C-alpha cells in the first residue's frame, strides 16, 4: 500500500539490522564499488515496508556504508515515512525546509548558477558539529542534469585502517574540535546567497564548538572509523592551532583518497542512503545551465564514542 501524504505521521519504531552474513530474501544487493557502495533492488520505498525488509536494508547499509535505489518515486511524506523506519528525525540547522514538511530540505542548483562550488561541495560528515550528529542521510533525485553533478563517498573505516599502527594509537587519544563556523556563521551568508534555489540562514550559533573522538567506534558494527572532516573539524583539543593544522591537513587528504571512494552519477528517481558515522561525502559542482533538484531527509544518531 502506498503511503499518502495524509498518513505520513504514522510511524513504526525502527528495527535492528539483520545479522552479519544474513542471506537476503526481501531485497537484492549488488556491490557497486570496491571501497563502499551497493545497489539495492526489488523494493519500492513508497510502500509500507515490513520489518524484515527494513532489517535487510539496514544490514546492507552497515555492510556497504552507502546504498542506492533506482527508479523510486517518493512524495516528501513518503520519504519521511521511509526515514522514520530507521530512526527519529534529526534536526537540520540553518537550512530552511520545503513548505509543508519541516523534515525535508531541498538541495538545489538552479540553471543560472555559475559558481564553481556546490552546496555540500567540500568533503564532510553531515553536521558533525552537533552533539549527536545524524546516523543517516537520505537523498532523492527529482531533477538531474544530463551529465555531471555526481556525489562521492569515502570509506572512513579504510581511512583509519590504512594508517600505520603508531599513528592509529596516537589518534585514539585525540579529540577533534568541530564547528559550523566555516559553513553557517554570518561571514558565510554571502556564499549561501549564491544558491538561488535554497534558503540558508546563518547566525552566531555556528561559532559554537563540540569535541568528538578523532577515532570513532561505530555504534552498530563496533569498527573504528576516522572521524574528522575538512568542512567542520577546526582543531584538536589541547593542541595549538598551528600544530593541529599540520596533522588535520594530512588526515583530510588521506581520508578521501580515490582508493577509498565510490562515485554516483545521478538519474531521476535515484535514492542514496548513507551512514554518516563511517563515510564522508561531497557533491560535484561541474555543470551549469541545468537544474539539479533533490529532497533530503536526515535520521538521528548518537554521540560519538572512542575506543
C-alpha positions in Angstrom: 0.0 0.0 0.0 1.4 3.4 -0.9 1.7 5.9 1.9 -0.2 9.1 1.2 0.9 12.5 2.5 -2.0 12.3 5.0 -0.8 9.1 6.6 2.9 10.2 6.9 2.5 11.0 10.6 2.0 7.3 11.4 5.4 5.7 12.0 6.6 2.4 13.4 9.7 2.0 15.6 13.0 1.4 13.8 14.1 -2.2 13.6 17.5 -3.7 14.1 19.7 -4.8 11.3 19.7 -8.4 10.1 22.6 -10.5 11.4 26.1 -10.3 9.9 26.2 -12.7 6.9 22.4 -12.7 6.5 21.2 -14.1 3.2 18.9 -11.6 1.6 15.4 -12.8 0.8 13.4 -9.5 0.6 15.8 -7.4 -1.4 18.6 -7.8 -3.9 22.0 -6.2 -3.0 24.7 -5.8 -5.6 28.1 -4.3 -4.7 28.7 -1.1 -6.7 32.3 -0.2 -6.0 35.3 -1.7 -4.3 35.6 0.7 -1.3 31.9 1.2 -0.5 28.5 1.3 -2.1 25.9 -1.1 -3.2 22.7 -1.0 -5.3 19.5 -2.4 -3.7 16.8 -3.5 -6.0 13.4 -5.4 -5.8 11.9 -2.9 -3.3 9.5 0.1 -3.6 10.3 2.7 -1.0 6.9 4.4 -1.4 5.2 1.4 0.2 4.9 0.4 3.8 7.9 -1.9 4.1 7.7 -4.8 6.5 10.2 -5.1 9.3 12.1 -7.9 7.6 12.7 -5.7 4.5 13.8 -2.7 6.7 16.1 -5.0 8.6 17.8 -6.2 5.4 18.2 -2.7 4.1 19.8 -1.7 7.4 22.2 -4.7 7.1 23.2 -3.6 3.6 23.9 -0.1 4.9 26.1 -1.4 7.6 28.0 -3.7 5.2 28.3 -1.2 2.3 28.2 2.2 4.1 26.1 3.8 1.3 23.3 2.2 -0.7 21.5 3.3 -3.8 17.9 2.6 -5.0 16.9 3.2 -8.6 13.6 4.2 -10.2 11.9 5.4 -7.0 9.1 8.0 -6.9 8.5 9.4 -3.4 6.4 12.3 -2.2 8.1 14.2 0.6 5.8 12.5 3.1 6.7 9.1 1.8 10.4 9.9 2.1 9.8 11.0 5.7 7.9 7.8 6.5 10.8 5.7 5.0 13.3 7.7 7.0 11.4 7.1 10.2 11.8 3.3 9.8 15.4 3.8 10.7 15.2 6.3 13.5 13.9 9.6 14.7 14.2 12.8 12.7 17.5 14.7 13.1 17.1 18.4 13.2 18.7 20.2 10.3 20.0 23.6 11.5 20.4 26.7 9.4 18.7 25.4 6.2 15.0 26.2 5.5 12.9 23.1 4.9 10.4 22.8 2.0 6.9 24.3 2.5 4.6 21.9 4.3 7.2 19.5 5.6 9.7 20.5 8.3 11.7 17.3 7.9 12.6 17.7 4.3 15.1 20.1 2.8 15.6 20.7 -0.9 19.1 20.6 -2.2 19.0 22.7 -5.4 21.3 24.1 -8.0 19.5 26.2 -10.5 20.5 26.5 -14.2 21.7 30.1 -13.8 24.1 29.3 -11.0 27.7 29.6 -12.3 29.7 29.5 -9.1 32.4 26.8 -9.1 31.2 25.3 -5.8 28.0 23.4 -4.8 26.1 23.1 -1.6 27.8 20.2 0.2 30.8 20.7 -2.1 33.5 20.1 0.5 34.2 16.7 2.0 32.2 16.3 5.2 30.2 14.1 7.5 26.8 15.7 7.9 26.5 18.1 10.9 29.5 16.6 12.8 29.4 19.9 14.8 26.3 18.6 16.7 26.5 16.8 20.0 24.6 13.9 18.4 25.4 14.0 14.6 22.9 12.2 12.4 23.3 8.5 11.7 21.9 8.6 8.2 21.1 10.9 5.3 18.7 10.1 2.5 18.8 11.9 -0.8 16.1 11.5 -3.5 16.8 12.8 -7.1 13.8 14.7 -8.5 15.6 16.6 -11.4 19.2 16.0 -12.6 21.4 17.4 -15.3 22.2 15.3 -18.4 25.8 14.9 -17.2 27.9 15.7 -14.2 26.8 16.8 -10.7 27.9 13.4 -9.2 28.2 12.7 -5.5 31.2 11.0 -4.0 31.5 9.0 -0.7 34.7 7.9 1.1 35.1 4.9 3.5 36.4 6.1 6.8 37.0 2.5 8.1 39.6 2.3 5.4 40.9 5.7 6.1 41.7 4.6 9.7 42.7 1.1 8.9 45.3 2.1 6.3 47.2 4.3 8.7 50.4 3.0 10.5 49.8 1.3 13.8 51.8 4.0 15.5 49.6 6.8 14.1 46.4 4.8 14.9 47.5 4.5 18.5 48.2 8.2 18.7 44.9 9.2 17.1 42.9 7.1 19.5 43.8 9.5 22.3 42.8 12.7 20.5 39.6 14.6 20.3 38.6 16.8 17.3 37.0 20.2 17.7 34.0 20.6 15.4 32.2 23.7 14.5 29.9 25.1 11.8 31.8 28.4 11.8 33.2 27.9 8.3 29.8 26.9 6.9 27.0 28.7 8.6 28.4 31.7 10.6 27.4 35.1 9.4 30.6 35.5 7.4 29.3 32.8 5.1 26.0 34.3 4.3 27.3 35.8 1.0 28.2 32.3 -0.1 24.8 30.9 0.7 23.1 33.8 -1.1 24.6 32.5 -4.3 22.5 29.3 -4.0 19.4 30.6 -5.8 17.1 27.7 -5.0 17.9 27.3 -1.3 17.4 29.4 1.7 20.1 29.2 4.4 20.0 31.4 7.4 23.4 31.9 9.1 23.8 33.1 12.7 26.3 33.3 15.5 25.3 29.9 17.0 27.5 28.4 14.2 30.6 29.6 16.1 30.0 27.1 18.9 32.3 24.1 19.2 31.9 20.5 20.2 34.5 17.8 20.8 34.3 14.3 19.3 36.9 11.5 19.3 39.2 11.5 16.2 38.7 7.8 16.0 35.0 6.9 16.4 33.7 3.4 17.3 30.6 2.6 15.2 27.6 2.1 17.5 26.3 -0.9 15.5 29.4 -2.6 13.9 31.9 -1.8 16.6 34.5 -0.9 14.0 36.9 2.1 14.3 36.5 4.9 11.8 38.4 8.1 11.3 36.1 11.0 12.3 37.5 14.3 11.1 36.5 16.3 8.0 37.6 19.4 6.2 34.3 21.2 6.5 33.6 21.0 10.2 36.8 19.9 12.1 38.5 23.1 13.1 41.1 21.9 15.6 42.3 19.3 18.1 41.5 19.6 21.8 44.6 20.7 23.7 46.7 21.5 20.6 47.8 24.9 19.4 46.1 25.8 16.1 49.3 25.6 14.0 50.1 22.2 15.5 46.6 20.8 14.8 46.6 22.2 11.3 49.6 20.1 10.2 48.0 16.8 11.4 44.5 17.6 10.3 45.5 18.6 6.8 47.3 15.3 6.4 44.2 13.4 7.7 41.9 15.4 5.5 43.8 14.4 2.4 44.4 10.8 3.5 40.8 10.2 4.3 39.4 10.9 0.9 42.0 9.4 -1.5 40.4 7.8 -4.6 41.0 4.2 -3.4 38.5 4.8 -0.5 35.7 6.3 -2.6 32.7 5.5 -4.8 31.1 8.0 -7.2 27.5 8.0 -8.1 26.1 9.5 -11.4 22.5 10.5 -10.6 19.4 9.6 -12.6 15.9 10.8 -11.9 14.3 8.6 -9.2 17.6 7.6 -7.6 17.8 7.4 -3.8 21.0 7.3 -1.8 21.1 6.4 1.9 24.5 6.7 3.7 25.9 6.2 7.2 27.5 9.4 8.4 29.3 7.5 11.2 31.7 5.9 8.7 31.6 7.9 5.5 32.3 11.4 4.3 30.7 12.7 1.1 30.9 15.7 -1.3 28.9 17.0 -4.2 30.4 18.0 -7.5 29.8 21.5 -9.0 30.9 20.6 -12.5 27.8 21.6 -14.5 25.9 24.8 -15.1 22.9 25.6 -17.3 20.9 22.6 -15.9 18.8 22.1 -12.8 19.6 19.7 -10.0 16.8 19.3 -7.5 16.8 16.8 -4.7 14.9 16.1 -1.4 16.9 15.2 1.7 15.8 13.7 5.0 18.0 13.0 8.0 17.9 10.2 10.5 19.0 10.9 14.1 22.2 9.4 15.5 24.1 9.1 18.8 27.0 10.9 20.4 30.3 9.5 19.0 32.3 7.3 21.4 36.0 6.4 21.4 37.8 3.1 21.7 
